[in-house]
Amino acid sequence: MHRPDSTRRPALLLLAGLIALSACQTTPPPPEVTRESLQQALHEHRYREALTMLDTRLLQDPDQPELSQQREDIIKASREYREQTLAEAQRLAGQEQWRDAQGLLESTGGHLIHPGPLVALRESLHQQEAQRLRQRLSEWWQAQARALLDSATLDSTLTGYTLPEAGQTLELRQALKADLSERLTEVGNTYAEQGDWSRAQRALHLAHQLQPDQPAPEALGQAQQVLARARQRAEQQQTQRQRERSESLMAAYRESGSLKDLLAIREYLRSAPNNHLTALRDEVETLCRERYTKDMATGDALYARGEYQAAYAIWQELKPLAPDNVELNKKLERTRRVLNNLRALDATSSE
């Protein structure tokens, strides 16, 4: 049984010291409530019993402020131990050690002064355990169902055998299908009642596949409708986000007129293949073609005037818009040769 570490409760050390001090300053308690028995109760975390012992002493000798302080310290120590117990139980439950978690809460609750939170956590852990077990079993049943469905051709194959083992195996498989279908239908209906439609749909779909001659579970259709509506809402929200992002990028391009912004919106629309954005995608492609034609013509005009460097700069900036365009690549290559020749002539002249 896991218990919180008692070494992390400094309040107990102070409390034990106060008890020892009060024993030297006051008259000895009755035999049934000794300093040793009180310390033993605290050492074993029996705070409720320790408080009862101290209250007995207070009734006999109410004019001792040391006892009142001890009482407050016992209550504080009980509260701290309760919080540590709650944390430890939750940790154990998180590791699916349900038996240890419940055992810790049960064994500790009777020793605390205010055990209410432990009682509440026990009930909560019962519910969590049931939910987790249901999930574990459902996953196991679904795995078995898929194995039976994946080997469905074995059923028709076995009918051709005359040996008794073949017939027995076929009967066993049919019985397994019926049993798993019933279990998956039950767990699927439970998930549907809880509004866990994804798990409900998976379980109920397999249940119906195992027994296709039987009517489909009523909750299966409901689960499929709910999930279809959820997918539709998700698609609508995604479309809205993509449309807003596209409009923002388009506005940035219209304001700046830069090729960089045009490339940004084209790249975004290509990475978001949404049919609802087809019109905007076509508009951007038209803008790209217009920009390509315009900048190519500008480069031609510069080249014709002998401004080779300026022409080369425009065409080089245009390249990401049409990286595989043969005409553009030829212009760039030709202009590079011209510029290299000019640099070579300049170098010769300077010599």
PLY file of the C-alpha trace (Angstrom):
ply
format ascii 1.0
element vertex 351
property float x
property float y
property float z
element edge 350
property int vertex1
property int vertex2
end_header
0.00 0.00 0.00
1.43 3.39 -1.02
1.41 6.10 1.64
2.59 9.69 1.54
6.12 10.21 2.86
5.88 11.09 6.54
9.27 12.80 6.42
7.68 15.71 4.55
5.48 16.80 7.44
7.47 19.29 9.52
4.31 20.11 11.47
4.56 16.72 13.15
8.05 17.46 14.48
6.85 20.72 16.00
3.79 18.98 17.35
5.82 16.23 19.00
8.05 18.84 20.62
5.06 20.73 22.00
3.67 17.52 23.45
6.96 16.74 25.17
7.18 20.30 26.51
3.64 20.28 27.85
4.32 16.99 29.63
7.00 18.72 31.70
4.82 21.76 32.54
1.45 20.20 33.37
0.09 17.54 35.61
0.28 14.00 34.16
-2.81 12.95 32.15
-4.94 10.04 33.19
-3.45 6.63 32.44
-5.67 6.09 29.41
-4.36 9.29 27.72
-0.58 9.34 28.08
1.98 11.39 26.23
3.34 8.19 24.70
-0.04 7.06 23.39
-0.68 10.48 21.88
2.70 10.49 20.16
2.12 6.96 18.88
-1.23 7.98 17.40
0.39 10.93 15.63
3.26 8.78 14.39
0.73 6.40 12.82
-1.29 9.31 11.38
-4.32 8.51 13.53
-5.23 12.17 13.81
-8.87 11.71 14.73
-7.90 9.49 17.65
-5.13 11.90 18.68
-7.58 14.79 18.68
-9.98 12.81 20.85
-7.15 12.13 23.33
-6.20 15.78 23.47
-9.81 16.91 23.88
-10.07 14.54 26.85
-7.09 16.24 28.44
-8.57 19.67 27.69
-11.80 18.70 29.46
-9.81 17.70 32.51
-7.53 20.72 32.44
-8.95 23.50 30.17
-6.57 26.23 31.39
-3.54 25.01 29.44
-2.78 27.15 26.35
-0.17 24.60 25.27
-2.90 22.01 24.77
-4.94 24.42 22.66
-1.91 24.99 20.43
-1.41 21.25 20.16
-5.01 20.89 19.07
-4.52 23.36 16.21
-1.32 21.58 15.19
-3.07 18.19 15.08
-5.81 19.61 12.84
-3.17 21.16 10.57
-1.17 17.93 10.41
-4.35 16.00 9.55
-5.14 18.44 6.76
-1.62 18.24 5.31
-1.67 14.45 5.43
-5.07 14.45 3.74
-3.75 16.59 0.86
-0.74 14.31 0.42
-3.02 11.29 0.42
-5.26 12.86 -2.21
-2.28 13.64 -4.43
-0.85 10.14 -4.06
-4.21 8.51 -4.82
-4.60 10.63 -7.94
-1.09 9.71 -9.04
-1.84 6.01 -8.61
-5.09 6.38 -10.53
-3.22 8.17 -13.31
-1.09 5.02 -13.63
-4.26 2.88 -13.58
-3.34 1.38 -10.21
-6.95 1.61 -9.12
-6.76 -1.01 -6.36
-3.86 0.75 -4.63
-5.52 4.15 -5.00
-8.82 3.00 -3.50
-7.06 1.05 -0.76
-5.06 4.10 0.23
-8.16 6.28 0.45
-10.11 3.66 2.38
-7.37 2.96 4.93
-6.60 6.64 5.47
-10.10 8.10 5.66
-10.92 6.68 9.09
-7.85 8.31 10.65
-8.44 11.88 9.44
-10.36 14.60 11.25
-12.16 15.81 8.09
-12.14 12.92 5.56
-14.83 14.37 3.29
-12.54 15.09 0.29
-11.28 11.50 0.40
-14.83 10.19 0.21
-15.53 12.45 -2.78
-12.34 11.34 -4.53
-13.19 7.67 -3.98
-16.48 8.16 -5.79
-14.79 10.11 -8.57
-12.14 7.40 -9.00
-14.84 4.72 -9.17
-16.35 6.57 -12.12
-12.97 7.12 -13.78
-12.08 3.46 -13.32
-15.35 2.33 -14.87
-14.85 4.66 -17.82
-11.27 3.54 -18.37
-12.17 -0.15 -18.08
-14.94 0.34 -20.61
-12.47 1.93 -22.99
-9.90 -0.82 -22.50
-12.43 -3.60 -23.07
-13.92 -1.81 -26.05
-10.49 -1.57 -27.67
-9.92 -5.27 -27.02
-13.30 -6.29 -28.42
-12.77 -4.12 -31.48
-9.37 -5.74 -32.09
-11.00 -9.17 -31.94
-13.78 -8.03 -34.25
-11.32 -6.73 -36.83
-9.38 -10.00 -36.65
-12.56 -11.97 -37.38
-13.53 -9.64 -40.22
-10.04 -9.70 -41.75
-10.23 -13.51 -41.90
-13.80 -13.63 -43.19
-12.84 -15.77 -46.19
-12.02 -18.56 -43.75
-15.75 -19.09 -43.14
-16.50 -19.98 -46.75
-13.33 -22.05 -46.95
-14.22 -24.13 -43.89
-17.57 -25.14 -45.39
-15.72 -27.19 -47.95
-14.01 -29.37 -45.34
-15.48 -32.65 -44.09
-13.43 -33.02 -40.89
-15.32 -32.24 -37.64
-12.71 -29.68 -36.59
-13.67 -27.47 -39.53
-17.33 -27.42 -38.51
-16.42 -26.79 -34.88
-14.19 -23.89 -35.85
-16.91 -22.40 -37.99
-19.40 -22.64 -35.11
-16.87 -21.06 -32.76
-16.30 -18.16 -35.13
-20.03 -17.57 -35.49
-20.45 -17.64 -31.71
-17.57 -15.19 -31.28
-19.10 -12.84 -33.84
-22.46 -12.89 -32.07
-20.88 -12.35 -28.65
-18.63 -9.52 -29.80
-21.46 -7.87 -31.69
-23.57 -7.87 -28.53
-20.75 -6.49 -26.39
-19.83 -3.79 -28.89
-23.46 -2.80 -29.29
-23.79 -2.41 -25.54
-20.62 -0.37 -25.13
-21.43 1.66 -28.23
-24.86 2.54 -26.85
-23.22 3.60 -23.59
-20.84 5.89 -25.46
-23.79 7.31 -27.39
-25.65 8.07 -24.15
-22.56 9.93 -22.95
-22.28 11.88 -26.19
-18.96 10.25 -27.12
-20.00 9.84 -30.71
-16.62 8.93 -32.21
-16.19 5.91 -29.93
-19.87 5.06 -30.32
-19.62 5.05 -34.11
-16.52 2.84 -34.16
-17.97 0.25 -31.78
-21.42 0.14 -33.37
-20.07 0.00 -36.92
-17.99 -3.07 -36.07
-20.95 -4.62 -34.25
-23.07 -4.30 -37.38
-20.28 -5.65 -39.61
-20.10 -8.77 -37.43
-23.85 -9.36 -37.80
-24.78 -7.77 -41.13
-28.02 -9.75 -41.35
-29.30 -8.08 -38.18
-30.76 -4.54 -38.13
-28.13 -1.87 -37.62
-28.05 -0.45 -34.07
-30.29 2.60 -33.87
-27.56 4.69 -32.25
-25.22 3.97 -35.19
-27.25 6.14 -37.54
-27.46 8.87 -34.92
-23.70 8.75 -34.37
-23.02 8.96 -38.10
-25.31 11.98 -38.43
-23.76 13.77 -35.47
-20.22 13.15 -36.74
-21.17 14.19 -40.28
-22.54 17.49 -38.96
-19.41 17.97 -36.87
-17.20 17.40 -39.93
-19.30 19.85 -41.91
-18.95 22.51 -39.20
-15.20 21.91 -39.03
-14.90 22.24 -42.81
-16.93 25.45 -42.77
-14.74 26.90 -40.04
-11.59 25.92 -41.90
-12.94 27.46 -45.10
-13.74 30.66 -43.24
-10.23 30.83 -41.76
-8.67 30.19 -45.17
-10.86 32.78 -46.82
-9.96 35.40 -44.21
-6.26 34.62 -44.56
-6.46 34.77 -48.35
-8.28 38.11 -48.27
-5.66 39.46 -45.88
-2.83 38.40 -48.20
-4.66 39.81 -51.20
-5.14 43.14 -49.45
-1.44 43.24 -48.63
-0.57 42.69 -52.30
-3.00 45.33 -53.56
-1.51 47.81 -51.14
2.15 47.03 -51.85
2.05 45.79 -55.43
5.20 43.81 -54.68
5.92 40.55 -56.40
6.85 39.07 -53.04
3.30 39.57 -51.73
1.82 38.14 -54.93
3.97 35.03 -54.57
2.92 34.73 -50.91
-0.81 34.58 -51.67
-0.30 32.20 -54.60
1.74 29.85 -52.40
-0.87 29.97 -49.64
-3.74 29.17 -52.00
-1.81 26.28 -53.50
-1.19 24.85 -50.03
-4.90 25.15 -49.14
-6.70 23.10 -51.83
-10.23 24.16 -50.96
-12.95 24.18 -53.61
-14.55 27.22 -52.01
-11.42 29.23 -52.87
-11.38 28.31 -56.56
-12.54 31.74 -57.71
-9.88 33.52 -55.67
-7.25 31.03 -56.82
-8.17 31.72 -60.46
-7.99 35.46 -59.83
-4.51 35.15 -58.34
-3.29 33.03 -61.24
-4.59 35.70 -63.63
-2.70 38.35 -61.68
0.44 36.21 -61.87
0.18 35.88 -65.65
-0.42 39.62 -66.02
2.52 40.40 -63.77
4.72 38.02 -65.72
3.79 39.60 -69.07
4.27 43.12 -67.72
7.68 42.49 -66.11
8.94 40.54 -69.09
8.08 43.50 -71.32
9.75 45.92 -68.92
12.88 43.80 -68.98
12.85 43.68 -72.78
12.62 47.45 -72.94
15.53 47.90 -70.56
17.60 45.35 -72.44
16.90 47.12 -75.72
18.20 50.38 -74.23
21.37 48.65 -73.13
20.43 48.65 -69.44
21.44 45.03 -69.05
21.90 45.05 -65.32
18.43 46.51 -64.70
16.85 44.02 -67.12
18.64 41.15 -65.45
17.44 42.31 -61.99
13.79 42.40 -63.09
13.95 38.99 -64.76
15.78 37.46 -61.80
13.07 38.77 -59.44
10.45 37.31 -61.78
11.99 33.82 -61.82
10.11 32.46 -58.69
6.87 33.26 -60.51
7.82 30.98 -63.41
10.91 28.99 -62.43
10.65 26.54 -65.35
9.78 29.04 -68.07
12.11 28.40 -71.00
11.86 31.95 -72.43
12.70 33.57 -69.10
15.64 31.25 -68.45
17.06 31.98 -71.91
16.84 35.74 -71.30
18.61 35.37 -67.98
21.38 33.23 -69.48
21.88 35.59 -72.41
22.00 38.63 -70.13
24.51 36.93 -67.83
26.82 36.36 -70.81
26.47 39.98 -71.89
27.25 41.25 -68.39
30.24 38.92 -68.09
31.57 40.12 -71.43
31.14 43.73 -70.40
32.99 43.12 -67.15
35.77 41.41 -69.07
36.05 44.39 -71.44
36.15 46.79 -68.53
38.93 44.78 -66.96
40.94 44.81 -70.23
40.44 48.53 -70.68
41.63 49.27 -67.19
44.89 47.40 -67.84
0 1
1 2
2 3
3 4
4 5
5 6
6 7
7 8
8 9
9 10
10 11
11 12
12 13
13 14
14 15
15 16
16 17
17 18
18 19
19 20
20 21
21 22
22 23
23 24
24 25
25 26
26 27
27 28
28 29
29 30
30 31
31 32
32 33
33 34
34 35
35 36
36 37
37 38
38 39
39 40
40 41
41 42
42 43
43 44
44 45
45 46
46 47
47 48
48 49
49 50
50 51
51 52
52 53
53 54
54 55
55 56
56 57
57 58
58 59
59 60
60 61
61 62
62 63
63 64
64 65
65 66
66 67
67 68
68 69
69 70
70 71
71 72
72 73
73 74
74 75
75 76
76 77
77 78
78 79
79 80
80 81
81 82
82 83
83 84
84 85
85 86
86 87
87 88
88 89
89 90
90 91
91 92
92 93
93 94
94 95
95 96
96 97
97 98
98 99
99 100
100 101
101 102
102 103
103 104
104 105
105 106
106 107
107 108
108 109
109 110
110 111
111 112
112 113
113 114
114 115
115 116
116 117
117 118
118 119
119 120
120 121
121 122
122 123
123 124
124 125
125 126
126 127
127 128
128 129
129 130
130 131
131 132
132 133
133 134
134 135
135 136
136 137
137 138
138 139
139 140
140 141
141 142
142 143
143 144
144 145
145 146
146 147
147 148
148 149
149 150
150 151
151 152
152 153
153 154
154 155
155 156
156 157
157 158
158 159
159 160
160 161
161 162
162 163
163 164
164 165
165 166
166 167
167 168
168 169
169 170
170 171
171 172
172 173
173 174
174 175
175 176
176 177
177 178
178 179
179 180
180 181
181 182
182 183
183 184
184 185
185 186
186 187
187 188
188 189
189 190
190 191
191 192
192 193
193 194
194 195
195 196
196 197
197 198
198 199
199 200
200 201
201 202
202 203
203 204
204 205
205 206
206 207
207 208
208 209
209 210
210 211
211 212
212 213
213 214
214 215
215 216
216 217
217 218
218 219
219 220
220 221
221 222
222 223
223 224
224 225
225 226
226 227
227 228
228 229
229 230
230 231
231 232
232 233
233 234
234 235
235 236
236 237
237 238
238 239
239 240
240 241
241 242
242 243
243 244
244 245
245 246
246 247
247 248
248 249
249 250
250 251
251 252
252 253
253 254
254 255
255 256
256 257
257 258
258 259
259 260
260 261
261 262
262 263
263 264
264 265
265 266
266 267
267 268
268 269
269 270
270 271
271 272
272 273
273 274
274 275
275 276
276 277
277 278
278 279
279 280
280 281
281 282
282 283
283 284
284 285
285 286
286 287
287 288
288 289
289 290
290 291
291 292
292 293
293 294
294 295
295 296
296 297
297 298
298 299
299 300
300 301
301 302
302 303
303 304
304 305
305 306
306 307
307 308
308 309
309 310
310 311
311 312
312 313
313 314
314 315
315 316
316 317
317 318
318 319
319 320
320 321
321 322
322 323
323 324
324 325
325 326
326 327
327 328
328 329
329 330
330 331
331 332
332 333
333 334
334 335
335 336
336 337
337 338
338 339
339 340
340 341
341 342
342 343
343 344
344 345
345 346
346 347
347 348
348 349
349 350
